[in-house]
Amino acid sequence: MGVSNKNAQDNIQPKGNKKPLQVLHISKKDSQEIYNEQTNSQEDIKKENFAIKPQITKEDSVKEIDDSNEKTKDFNIPQQDLKRPLNFSEQNTDFQLERTVDEFDFDESAFLEALNANEPIGATGETITGKVIAIESDGLYVDIGGKAPGYMPKKECGLGVITNFKEKFSIGLQMEVLVIKEQNADGMVTVSARALILRQSWEKVSSSAKNGELINVLINGFNRGGLTCDVDGLRGFIPRSQLEDGQDYQSFVGKSLKVAFLEVNPESRKLVLSEKKASLVSKLTSLKLGQLIEGEVLAVKPYGFFIDLGGASGLLHQSSLTNGSIRSLREVFREGEIIKALISEIDLEKGRIGLNTALLENSAGELIIDKQKVMQEATERALKTKALFDKREQDK
């Protein structure tokens, strides 16, 4: 009976010199120590390499940067605040911005003086007095005080055709011109004496028309619609309907007519004249405010009566008819009736005469109640209103 030995297997020795396999157990701690040793050895190598590098001397500019970096350490701005714009009002540090004068700075007065020196002279429509400095075959040059002279083409030197061009204009001649085109790249403007004459002519005829003036014109042509004439360099037109006798109107060419202004429009260059209106204005000029006139009722309109004054017509408006209340205008006057009225308005420009009968009443509505008495006593009653119209003339 054999005795079993449990450790018999452990006591068995291997044959030959072969050693049993051994498992190397490396813990996490051991691996870390190995890594640290390798890292330390690499750092030692780096330190040795750095030790052999030459020492670098900082320049003054680098030192200034370092100093400024030291100063900026006082701004303890958290990293998360870098994501938004800095608001220096939140800091307790006061900042003072200093402005230094550099080569780009300029004196304000010198700048304004330079602007004035280079300011263009002669805006379109401006009137300037200049002096002729040069004469060419196609125009002349006028010194207007700018950095370049003004140029005036030959056709702009006057009205009509100028035959003796160089004789009419001489060097040094002073003349007033109108700027018709602003300066070009060379600083030169285009001026015109003709345009200035025409502008002054339009201003003159506009004033004459407003004052109801009459003018004599020489007829220089005709067309299907009427006659043409010249008025201070402007082309005037007289329609056939505005002639006293328009049947043989061609025969007026070369003759002089007295006319009034019917329409004056500088923008559209429209100048219309009338011989008939001239006759009317001639009659109006003989009339005075407050004058008592007699005329025939031509027509009854919803707003008043038209009265024939012998070649001229006056309007008796319903507001100037009576101081009383009326239901119909025909209660007072009818067509063909001869009446007396006071002249209350004279408009020479429009050829209009305003009439009034309410001032002839001694009481409100008297004209409706006793029209015959008012008309019979009109001359005496008109004398009482003279002071009223005299005061109106003084107030104008």
DAJO-V584964 format. One record per residue. RES is the residue in three letters. SS is DSSP state (2 for helix, 1 for strand, 0 for the rest). OMEGA is omega as a letter, one per 30 degrees, with the letter a starting at -180 (none if undefined). D_CENTER is the distance of its C-alpha to the mean C-alpha in Angstrom with 2 decimals. Layout:
# DAJO-V584964
res:RES ss:SS omega:OMEGA d_center:D_CENTER
res:RES ss:SS omega:OMEGA d_center:D_CENTER
This chain:
# DAJO-V584964
res:MET ss:0 omega:a d_center:138.63
res:GLY ss:0 omega:l d_center:135.98
res:VAL ss:0 omega:a d_center:133.84
res:SER ss:0 omega:l d_center:130.10
res:ASN ss:0 omega:a d_center:128.04
res:LYS ss:0 omega:a d_center:124.43
res:ASN ss:0 omega:a d_center:123.37
res:ALA ss:0 omega:a d_center:125.13
res:GLN ss:0 omega:a d_center:121.98
res:ASP ss:0 omega:a d_center:120.37
res:ASN ss:0 omega:a d_center:123.39
res:ILE ss:0 omega:l d_center:123.24
res:GLN ss:0 omega:l d_center:122.41
res:PRO ss:0 omega:a d_center:120.56
res:LYS ss:0 omega:l d_center:122.33
res:GLY ss:0 omega:a d_center:121.55
res:ASN ss:0 omega:a d_center:118.90
res:LYS ss:0 omega:l d_center:115.91
res:LYS ss:0 omega:l d_center:114.16
res:PRO ss:0 omega:l d_center:112.60
res:LEU ss:0 omega:l d_center:108.78
res:GLN ss:0 omega:l d_center:106.94
res:VAL ss:0 omega:l d_center:103.55
res:LEU ss:0 omega:l d_center:101.17
res:HIS ss:0 omega:l d_center:99.37
res:ILE ss:0 omega:l d_center:96.19
res:SER ss:0 omega:l d_center:94.50
res:LYS ss:2 omega:a d_center:90.75
res:LYS ss:2 omega:l d_center:91.47
res:ASP ss:2 omega:l d_center:93.30
res:SER ss:2 omega:l d_center:90.46
res:GLN ss:2 omega:l d_center:88.00
res:GLU ss:2 omega:l d_center:90.30
res:ILE ss:2 omega:a d_center:90.57
res:TYR ss:2 omega:a d_center:86.77
res:ASN ss:2 omega:l d_center:86.40
res:GLU ss:2 omega:l d_center:89.02
res:GLN ss:2 omega:a d_center:87.20
res:THR ss:2 omega:a d_center:83.88
res:ASN ss:2 omega:l d_center:85.47
res:SER ss:2 omega:l d_center:87.02
res:GLN ss:2 omega:l d_center:83.66
res:GLU ss:2 omega:l d_center:82.04
res:ASP ss:2 omega:l d_center:84.89
res:ILE ss:2 omega:l d_center:84.29
res:LYS ss:2 omega:a d_center:80.57
res:LYS ss:2 omega:l d_center:81.43
res:GLU ss:2 omega:l d_center:83.78
res:ASN ss:2 omega:l d_center:81.12
res:PHE ss:2 omega:a d_center:78.63
res:ALA ss:2 omega:a d_center:81.33
res:ILE ss:0 omega:l d_center:81.72
res:LYS ss:0 omega:l d_center:77.93
res:PRO ss:0 omega:a d_center:77.07
res:GLN ss:0 omega:a d_center:75.32
res:ILE ss:0 omega:l d_center:71.58
res:THR ss:0 omega:a d_center:70.27
res:LYS ss:0 omega:l d_center:66.80
res:GLU ss:0 omega:a d_center:64.38
res:ASP ss:2 omega:a d_center:62.42
res:SER ss:2 omega:l d_center:59.12
res:VAL ss:2 omega:l d_center:60.91
res:LYS ss:2 omega:l d_center:62.34
res:GLU ss:2 omega:l d_center:58.91
res:ILE ss:2 omega:l d_center:57.77
res:ASP ss:2 omega:l d_center:60.87
res:ASP ss:2 omega:l d_center:60.28
res:SER ss:2 omega:l d_center:56.73
res:ASN ss:2 omega:l d_center:58.11
res:GLU ss:2 omega:a d_center:60.61
res:LYS ss:2 omega:a d_center:57.90
res:THR ss:2 omega:l d_center:55.90
res:LYS ss:2 omega:l d_center:58.96
res:ASP ss:2 omega:l d_center:58.07
res:PHE ss:0 omega:a d_center:55.28
res:ASN ss:0 omega:a d_center:57.55
res:ILE ss:0 omega:l d_center:55.12
res:PRO ss:0 omega:a d_center:56.95
res:GLN ss:2 omega:a d_center:56.69
res:GLN ss:2 omega:l d_center:55.18
res:ASP ss:2 omega:l d_center:52.29
res:LEU ss:2 omega:a d_center:51.28
res:LYS ss:2 omega:a d_center:49.87
res:ARG ss:0 omega:a d_center:46.97
res:PRO ss:0 omega:l d_center:44.53
res:LEU ss:0 omega:l d_center:46.03
res:ASN ss:0 omega:a d_center:44.95
res:PHE ss:2 omega:l d_center:46.00
res:SER ss:2 omega:l d_center:45.53
res:GLU ss:2 omega:l d_center:48.71
res:GLN ss:0 omega:l d_center:50.69
res:ASN ss:0 omega:a d_center:52.29
res:THR ss:0 omega:l d_center:51.67
res:ASP ss:0 omega:a d_center:49.03
res:PHE ss:0 omega:l d_center:46.92
res:GLN ss:0 omega:a d_center:45.52
res:LEU ss:0 omega:a d_center:43.02
res:GLU ss:0 omega:l d_center:43.49
res:ARG ss:0 omega:l d_center:40.84
res:THR ss:0 omega:l d_center:42.28
res:VAL ss:0 omega:l d_center:40.64
res:ASP ss:0 omega:a d_center:40.64
res:GLU ss:0 omega:a d_center:39.65
res:PHE ss:0 omega:l d_center:36.12
res:ASP ss:0 omega:l d_center:35.24
res:PHE ss:0 omega:l d_center:33.26
res:ASP ss:0 omega:a d_center:32.69
res:GLU ss:2 omega:a d_center:29.26
res:SER ss:2 omega:l d_center:29.39
res:ALA ss:2 omega:l d_center:30.42
res:PHE ss:2 omega:l d_center:27.57
res:LEU ss:2 omega:l d_center:24.95
res:GLU ss:2 omega:l d_center:26.89
res:ALA ss:2 omega:l d_center:26.79
res:LEU ss:2 omega:l d_center:23.02
res:ASN ss:2 omega:a d_center:22.76
res:ALA ss:2 omega:a d_center:25.41
res:ASN ss:0 omega:l d_center:23.60
res:GLU ss:0 omega:a d_center:20.08
res:PRO ss:0 omega:l d_center:19.03
res:ILE ss:0 omega:l d_center:19.42
res:GLY ss:0 omega:l d_center:17.58
res:ALA ss:0 omega:a d_center:13.92
res:THR ss:0 omega:a d_center:13.49
res:GLY ss:0 omega:a d_center:13.90
res:GLU ss:0 omega:l d_center:15.56
res:THR ss:1 omega:a d_center:19.06
res:ILE ss:1 omega:l d_center:21.76
res:THR ss:1 omega:a d_center:25.51
res:GLY ss:1 omega:a d_center:27.66
res:LYS ss:1 omega:l d_center:31.26
res:VAL ss:1 omega:a d_center:32.86
res:ILE ss:1 omega:l d_center:34.60
res:ALA ss:1 omega:a d_center:35.73
res:ILE ss:1 omega:l d_center:36.47
res:GLU ss:0 omega:a d_center:36.94
res:SER ss:0 omega:a d_center:38.18
res:ASP ss:0 omega:a d_center:34.83
res:GLY ss:1 omega:l d_center:32.57
res:LEU ss:1 omega:a d_center:32.28
res:TYR ss:1 omega:a d_center:30.70
res:VAL ss:1 omega:l d_center:29.04
res:ASP ss:1 omega:a d_center:28.93
res:ILE ss:0 omega:l d_center:25.53
res:GLY ss:0 omega:l d_center:26.28
res:GLY ss:0 omega:l d_center:24.84
res:LYS ss:0 omega:l d_center:26.96
res:ALA ss:0 omega:a d_center:27.30
res:PRO ss:0 omega:l d_center:27.62
res:GLY ss:1 omega:a d_center:25.39
res:TYR ss:1 omega:l d_center:26.94
res:MET ss:1 omega:l d_center:27.25
res:PRO ss:1 omega:a d_center:28.94
res:LYS ss:2 omega:a d_center:31.79
res:LYS ss:2 omega:a d_center:30.24
res:GLU ss:2 omega:a d_center:27.29
res:CYS ss:0 omega:l d_center:29.74
res:GLY ss:0 omega:l d_center:30.25
res:LEU ss:0 omega:l d_center:30.83
res:GLY ss:0 omega:a d_center:33.62
res:VAL ss:0 omega:l d_center:36.01
res:ILE ss:0 omega:a d_center:36.86
res:THR ss:0 omega:a d_center:40.50
res:ASN ss:0 omega:a d_center:41.31
res:PHE ss:2 omega:a d_center:38.37
res:LYS ss:2 omega:l d_center:40.05
res:GLU ss:2 omega:a d_center:41.72
res:LYS ss:2 omega:a d_center:38.59
res:PHE ss:0 omega:a d_center:36.74
res:SER ss:0 omega:l d_center:38.60
res:ILE ss:0 omega:a d_center:38.07
res:GLY ss:0 omega:a d_center:36.74
res:LEU ss:0 omega:l d_center:35.20
res:GLN ss:1 omega:a d_center:32.18
res:MET ss:1 omega:l d_center:29.44
res:GLU ss:1 omega:a d_center:25.89
res:VAL ss:1 omega:l d_center:23.59
res:LEU ss:1 omega:l d_center:20.06
res:VAL ss:1 omega:a d_center:18.36
res:ILE ss:1 omega:l d_center:17.90
res:LYS ss:1 omega:a d_center:17.79
res:GLU ss:0 omega:a d_center:16.89
res:GLN ss:0 omega:l d_center:19.87
res:ASN ss:0 omega:a d_center:22.08
res:ALA ss:0 omega:l d_center:24.30
res:ASP ss:0 omega:l d_center:26.47
res:GLY ss:0 omega:a d_center:23.77
res:MET ss:0 omega:l d_center:24.17
res:VAL ss:0 omega:l d_center:21.53
res:THR ss:1 omega:a d_center:22.28
res:VAL ss:1 omega:a d_center:22.50
res:SER ss:1 omega:l d_center:23.71
res:ALA ss:2 omega:a d_center:25.76
res:ARG ss:2 omega:a d_center:25.87
res:ALA ss:2 omega:l d_center:22.13
res:LEU ss:2 omega:l d_center:22.19
res:ILE ss:2 omega:a d_center:25.23
res:LEU ss:2 omega:l d_center:23.71
res:ARG ss:2 omega:l d_center:20.60
res:GLN ss:2 omega:l d_center:23.07
res:SER ss:2 omega:l d_center:25.22
res:TRP ss:2 omega:l d_center:22.61
res:GLU ss:2 omega:a d_center:21.94
res:LYS ss:2 omega:a d_center:25.71
res:VAL ss:2 omega:l d_center:26.58
res:SER ss:2 omega:l d_center:23.93
res:SER ss:2 omega:l d_center:25.58
res:SER ss:2 omega:l d_center:29.01
res:ALA ss:2 omega:a d_center:28.36
res:LYS ss:2 omega:a d_center:27.22
res:ASN ss:0 omega:l d_center:30.43
res:GLY ss:0 omega:a d_center:32.57
res:GLU ss:0 omega:l d_center:33.87
res:LEU ss:1 omega:a d_center:36.19
res:ILE ss:1 omega:l d_center:36.28
res:ASN ss:1 omega:a d_center:38.90
res:VAL ss:1 omega:l d_center:37.94
res:LEU ss:1 omega:a d_center:40.10
res:ILE ss:1 omega:a d_center:40.36
res:ASN ss:1 omega:l d_center:40.11
res:GLY ss:1 omega:l d_center:40.30
res:PHE ss:1 omega:l d_center:40.55
res:ASN ss:0 omega:a d_center:39.93
res:ARG ss:0 omega:a d_center:41.06
res:GLY ss:0 omega:a d_center:38.59
res:GLY ss:1 omega:a d_center:39.04
res:LEU ss:1 omega:l d_center:38.73
res:THR ss:1 omega:a d_center:36.23
res:CYS ss:1 omega:l d_center:35.75
res:ASP ss:1 omega:l d_center:33.77
res:VAL ss:1 omega:a d_center:31.72
res:ASP ss:0 omega:l d_center:30.66
res:GLY ss:0 omega:l d_center:29.94
res:LEU ss:1 omega:l d_center:28.27
res:ARG ss:1 omega:l d_center:30.14
res:GLY ss:1 omega:a d_center:31.27
res:PHE ss:1 omega:l d_center:33.09
res:ILE ss:1 omega:l d_center:35.84
res:PRO ss:1 omega:l d_center:36.90
res:ARG ss:2 omega:a d_center:40.67
res:SER ss:2 omega:a d_center:40.44
res:GLN ss:2 omega:l d_center:39.04
res:LEU ss:0 omega:l d_center:42.06
res:GLU ss:0 omega:l d_center:45.09
res:ASP ss:0 omega:a d_center:47.26
res:GLY ss:0 omega:a d_center:45.60
res:GLN ss:0 omega:a d_center:48.85
res:ASP ss:0 omega:a d_center:49.33
res:TYR ss:2 omega:l d_center:45.75
res:GLN ss:2 omega:a d_center:46.30
res:SER ss:2 omega:a d_center:48.60
res:PHE ss:2 omega:a d_center:45.71
res:VAL ss:0 omega:a d_center:44.59
res:GLY ss:0 omega:l d_center:45.20
res:LYS ss:0 omega:a d_center:45.42
res:SER ss:1 omega:l d_center:43.26
res:LEU ss:1 omega:l d_center:41.91
res:LYS ss:1 omega:a d_center:40.48
res:VAL ss:1 omega:l d_center:37.41
res:ALA ss:1 omega:l d_center:34.66
res:PHE ss:1 omega:l d_center:31.02
res:LEU ss:1 omega:l d_center:30.72
res:GLU ss:1 omega:l d_center:27.15
res:VAL ss:1 omega:a d_center:24.43
res:ASN ss:1 omega:a d_center:21.24
res:PRO ss:0 omega:a d_center:19.43
res:GLU ss:0 omega:l d_center:17.03
res:SER ss:0 omega:a d_center:20.15
res:ARG ss:0 omega:a d_center:22.29
res:LYS ss:1 omega:l d_center:24.76
res:LEU ss:1 omega:a d_center:27.22
res:VAL ss:1 omega:a d_center:30.16
res:LEU ss:1 omega:a d_center:33.07
res:SER ss:1 omega:l d_center:36.15
res:GLU ss:2 omega:l d_center:39.66
res:LYS ss:2 omega:l d_center:40.63
res:LYS ss:2 omega:l d_center:37.82
res:ALA ss:2 omega:l d_center:38.87
res:SER ss:2 omega:l d_center:42.34
res:LEU ss:2 omega:a d_center:40.99
res:VAL ss:2 omega:l d_center:38.85
res:SER ss:2 omega:l d_center:41.95
res:LYS ss:2 omega:a d_center:43.81
res:LEU ss:2 omega:a d_center:41.10
res:THR ss:0 omega:l d_center:41.07
res:SER ss:0 omega:a d_center:44.74
res:LEU ss:0 omega:l d_center:44.13
res:LYS ss:0 omega:l d_center:43.53
res:LEU ss:0 omega:a d_center:42.39
res:GLY ss:0 omega:a d_center:45.51
res:GLN ss:0 omega:l d_center:47.53
res:LEU ss:1 omega:a d_center:50.02
res:ILE ss:1 omega:l d_center:50.00
res:GLU ss:1 omega:a d_center:52.19
res:GLY ss:1 omega:a d_center:51.19
res:GLU ss:1 omega:l d_center:52.02
res:VAL ss:1 omega:a d_center:50.41
res:LEU ss:1 omega:a d_center:48.94
res:ALA ss:1 omega:l d_center:47.56
res:VAL ss:1 omega:l d_center:47.30
res:LYS ss:1 omega:l d_center:44.15
res:PRO ss:0 omega:a d_center:43.45
res:TYR ss:0 omega:l d_center:41.15
res:GLY ss:1 omega:a d_center:43.37
res:PHE ss:1 omega:l d_center:45.29
res:PHE ss:1 omega:a d_center:44.46
res:ILE ss:1 omega:l d_center:46.71
res:ASP ss:1 omega:a d_center:47.76
res:LEU ss:0 omega:l d_center:47.75
res:GLY ss:0 omega:a d_center:49.33
res:GLY ss:0 omega:l d_center:46.66
res:ALA ss:0 omega:a d_center:43.81
res:SER ss:1 omega:l d_center:43.24
res:GLY ss:1 omega:a d_center:42.31
res:LEU ss:1 omega:l d_center:41.27
res:LEU ss:1 omega:a d_center:43.40
res:HIS ss:1 omega:a d_center:41.39
res:GLN ss:2 omega:l d_center:43.45
res:SER ss:2 omega:l d_center:41.94
res:SER ss:2 omega:a d_center:43.40
res:LEU ss:0 omega:a d_center:46.70
res:THR ss:0 omega:l d_center:48.83
res:ASN ss:0 omega:l d_center:48.79
res:GLY ss:0 omega:a d_center:51.11
res:SER ss:0 omega:l d_center:50.62
res:ILE ss:0 omega:l d_center:51.15
res:ARG ss:0 omega:a d_center:51.65
res:SER ss:0 omega:l d_center:50.95
res:LEU ss:2 omega:a d_center:49.62
res:ARG ss:2 omega:l d_center:52.73
res:GLU ss:2 omega:a d_center:54.81
res:VAL ss:0 omega:a d_center:53.68
res:PHE ss:0 omega:l d_center:53.19
res:ARG ss:0 omega:l d_center:53.84
res:GLU ss:0 omega:l d_center:53.02
res:GLY ss:0 omega:a d_center:54.99
res:GLU ss:0 omega:l d_center:55.66
res:ILE ss:1 omega:a d_center:55.37
res:ILE ss:1 omega:l d_center:53.57
res:LYS ss:1 omega:a d_center:52.43
res:ALA ss:1 omega:l d_center:49.06
res:LEU ss:1 omega:l d_center:46.95
res:ILE ss:1 omega:a d_center:43.71
res:SER ss:1 omega:a d_center:41.06
res:GLU ss:1 omega:l d_center:37.85
res:ILE ss:1 omega:l d_center:37.07
res:ASP ss:1 omega:a d_center:33.73
res:LEU ss:0 omega:a d_center:34.01
res:GLU ss:0 omega:a d_center:30.65
res:LYS ss:0 omega:a d_center:31.63
res:GLY ss:0 omega:a d_center:35.36
res:ARG ss:1 omega:l d_center:36.16
res:ILE ss:1 omega:l d_center:39.07
res:GLY ss:1 omega:a d_center:39.54
res:LEU ss:1 omega:a d_center:43.12
res:ASN ss:1 omega:l d_center:44.90
res:THR ss:0 omega:a d_center:48.52
res:ALA ss:2 omega:a d_center:48.24
res:LEU ss:2 omega:l d_center:48.48
res:LEU ss:2 omega:a d_center:51.89
res:GLU ss:0 omega:l d_center:53.39
res:ASN ss:0 omega:l d_center:55.65
res:SER ss:0 omega:a d_center:55.40
res:ALA ss:0 omega:l d_center:53.11
res:GLY ss:0 omega:a d_center:54.02
res:GLU ss:2 omega:a d_center:56.45
res:LEU ss:2 omega:l d_center:55.00
res:ILE ss:2 omega:a d_center:56.04
res:ILE ss:2 omega:a d_center:59.46
res:ASP ss:0 omega:a d_center:60.51
res:LYS ss:2 omega:a d_center:58.12
res:GLN ss:2 omega:l d_center:60.78
res:LYS ss:2 omega:l d_center:61.31
res:VAL ss:2 omega:a d_center:57.58
res:MET ss:2 omega:l d_center:57.35
res:GLN ss:2 omega:a d_center:60.57
res:GLU ss:0 omega:a d_center:59.44
res:ALA ss:2 omega:a d_center:55.82
res:THR ss:2 omega:l d_center:56.34
res:GLU ss:2 omega:a d_center:57.74
res:ARG ss:2 omega:l d_center:55.17
res:ALA ss:2 omega:l d_center:52.30
res:LEU ss:2 omega:a d_center:53.50
res:LYS ss:2 omega:a d_center:52.96
res:THR ss:0 omega:a d_center:49.25
res:LYS ss:2 omega:a d_center:48.67
res:ALA ss:2 omega:l d_center:47.92
res:LEU ss:2 omega:a d_center:45.24
res:PHE ss:2 omega:l d_center:43.31
res:ASP ss:2 omega:l d_center:43.85
res:LYS ss:2 omega:l d_center:42.15
res:ARG ss:2 omega:l d_center:39.15
res:GLU ss:2 omega:l d_center:38.85
res:GLN ss:2 omega:a d_center:39.00
res:ASP ss:2 omega:a d_center:36.27
res:LYS ss:0 omega:none d_center:33.76
